[in-house]
């Protein structure tokens, strides 16, 4: 059992159009709790976020260094919709656990594709007992991409291990045409792999294997 403290932001999305707003700007189908990716017109990543449904609002959990770019991106797309964006990052800490922990009612807990996500208000103690090295090893062994390593503004979701967050049958969103074309032609260019060490150009280095984004041959 291990828990890692993420360098995360927490945005609050309110308004009756909150679901259609986030769904229309990101790669996955957003109707409740999920993970999704915001992309540019060229399908490059702005951030990968976890969406948590909290009754009358949605919480978006993403990577703190990417926060300003995401806020600027979505704020410019409101265009008359009934949506407001708030920032609760300074009031909360976010953790990722490899196991289902028992937590108090004040902690929001969700099962995600990376592990158990915990959003805890300030003053709520969560034992972050996983080191940076252990977190890297966990990700390498499970081929889990992470912001600042595999998930960056220079790649698209299909190449960095986020293809499962790109819904194949939803309406338009920014970057969709490019991603659909890549899939239909079988030309995503690169993909995330785990290889035995040493690995040239590794994005995350583990004890025996490393993650890398490498070019794949097309038929």
GIWO-V339659 format. One record per residue. N is the residue number from 1. RES is the residue in one letter. PHI is phi in whole degrees, 0 to 359 (999 if undefined). Layout:
# GIWO-V339659
N_RES_PHI ; N_RES_PHI
This chain:
# GIWO-V339659
1_X_999 ; 2_X_215 ; 3_X_226 ; 4_X_242 ; 5_X_274 ; 6_X_275 ; 7_X_273 ; 8_X_237 ; 9_X_248 ; 10_X_229 ; 11_X_259 ; 12_X_247 ; 13_X_248 ; 14_X_244 ; 15_X_113 ; 16_X_293 ; 17_X_262 ; 18_X_300 ; 19_X_290 ; 20_X_294 ; 21_X_295 ; 22_X_292 ; 23_X_298 ; 24_X_285 ; 25_X_247 ; 26_X_227 ; 27_X_280 ; 28_X_260 ; 29_X_281 ; 30_X_252 ; 31_X_232 ; 32_X_182 ; 33_X_299 ; 34_X_188 ; 35_X_245 ; 36_X_209 ; 37_X_234 ; 38_X_264 ; 39_X_232 ; 40_X_277 ; 41_X_299 ; 42_X_269 ; 43_X_70 ; 44_X_278 ; 45_X_284 ; 46_X_265 ; 47_X_191 ; 48_X_259 ; 49_X_232 ; 50_X_263 ; 51_X_260 ; 52_X_241 ; 53_X_281 ; 54_X_235 ; 55_X_78 ; 56_X_270 ; 57_X_209 ; 58_X_249 ; 59_X_256 ; 60_X_252 ; 61_X_250 ; 62_X_223 ; 63_X_269 ; 64_X_308 ; 65_X_299 ; 66_X_263 ; 67_X_300 ; 68_X_299 ; 69_X_297 ; 70_X_291 ; 71_X_301 ; 72_X_299 ; 73_X_295 ; 74_X_283 ; 75_X_297 ; 76_X_284 ; 77_X_252 ; 78_X_294 ; 79_X_48 ; 80_X_88 ; 81_X_289 ; 82_X_276 ; 83_X_216 ; 84_X_230 ; 85_X_240 ; 86_X_239 ; 87_X_240 ; 88_X_252 ; 89_X_299 ; 90_X_288 ; 91_X_260 ; 92_X_220 ; 93_X_240 ; 94_X_237 ; 95_X_229 ; 96_X_236 ; 97_X_245 ; 98_X_279 ; 99_X_226 ; 100_X_280 ; 101_X_274 ; 102_X_279 ; 103_X_229 ; 104_X_284 ; 105_X_294 ; 106_X_281 ; 107_X_263 ; 108_X_274 ; 109_X_234 ; 110_X_220 ; 111_X_275 ; 112_X_232 ; 113_X_292 ; 114_X_266 ; 115_X_146 ; 116_X_272 ; 117_X_266 ; 118_X_238 ; 119_X_246 ; 120_X_243 ; 121_X_293 ; 122_X_304 ; 123_X_98 ; 124_X_269 ; 125_X_277 ; 126_X_237 ; 127_X_280 ; 128_X_275 ; 129_X_256 ; 130_X_258 ; 131_X_281 ; 132_X_301 ; 133_X_294 ; 134_X_292 ; 135_X_295 ; 136_X_298 ; 137_X_296 ; 138_X_301 ; 139_X_290 ; 140_X_297 ; 141_X_293 ; 142_X_250 ; 143_X_51 ; 144_X_254 ; 145_X_286 ; 146_X_218 ; 147_X_299 ; 148_X_85 ; 149_X_240 ; 150_X_267 ; 151_X_270 ; 152_X_223 ; 153_X_285 ; 154_X_263 ; 155_X_233 ; 156_X_256 ; 157_X_302 ; 158_X_291 ; 159_X_270 ; 160_X_246 ; 161_X_88 ; 162_X_248 ; 163_X_301 ; 164_X_290 ; 165_X_262 ; 166_X_258 ; 167_X_293 ; 168_X_271 ; 169_X_217 ; 170_X_225 ; 171_X_290 ; 172_X_293 ; 173_X_210 ; 174_X_295 ; 175_X_94 ; 176_X_298 ; 177_X_303 ; 178_X_292 ; 179_X_293 ; 180_X_296 ; 181_X_296 ; 182_X_300 ; 183_X_292 ; 184_X_295 ; 185_X_265 ; 186_X_65 ; 187_X_233 ; 188_X_274 ; 189_X_84 ; 190_X_229 ; 191_X_211 ; 192_X_276 ; 193_X_226 ; 194_X_247 ; 195_X_234 ; 196_X_292 ; 197_X_293 ; 198_X_280 ; 199_X_237 ; 200_X_288 ; 201_X_73 ; 202_X_298 ; 203_X_268 ; 204_X_217 ; 205_X_257 ; 206_X_250 ; 207_X_294 ; 208_X_242 ; 209_X_230 ; 210_X_220 ; 211_X_269 ; 212_X_206 ; 213_X_257 ; 214_X_238 ; 215_X_285 ; 216_X_253 ; 217_X_280 ; 218_X_265 ; 219_X_288
